[in-house]
């Protein structure tokens, strides 16, 4: 008599019953485990709230200090000019501010070639010098040699005094 495959399926089912049930994929946690997990989550939440509170207090204190410096130090800055800015340790950079947004840098072919030669020279010395390090060095040297107003004058073109301003209408 030909085998219809049912006997084989019954044998496989019997073998599964002998092995026992598979462990659940998402087992239920015991009440003790749940209490421990909830307690840990509560402690983490409290730590985050405390850190947020300290950060807010520090920001408020910094804002208050900057406001006091602006109110009290305004006359000194007017009288001293650049000497007051140099004495503040900012090197002419002004007061401490929040970090500006990142600025993309698109080098022209000459600058890109120079960055490549710097990278080649660094590779020859078995060092890695990223392009951002080169840019930071260049900006530091520029800040030492020129004031911001001199940089603006050097980079600005002629001011448009007449003609249309803005996008033309259709």
Number of C-alpha atoms within 10 A of each C-alpha: 3 4 7 8 8 9 10 11 11 11 11 12 11 11 11 12 10 9 8 8 8 7 7 7 6 6 7 9 10 9 9 9 11 12 12 12 13 12 12 12 12 12 12 12 12 12 12 12 12 12 12 12 12 12 12 12 12 12 12 12 12 13 13 12 12 16 12 12 12 14 10 11 13 11 10 13 14 10 10 12 10 14 13 18 17 14 11 13 11 12 15 18 13 12 13 9 8 6 6 6 6 6 6 6 8 8 11 8 9 9 11 13 12 13 19 13 12 17 18 15 14 14 12 10 9 9 11 13 15 12 15 11 10 14 13 11 12 12 12 11 11 13 15 11 11 13 15 13 9 11 13 11 11 10 8 9 8 6 6 8 7 6 6 8 8 6 6 6 4 3
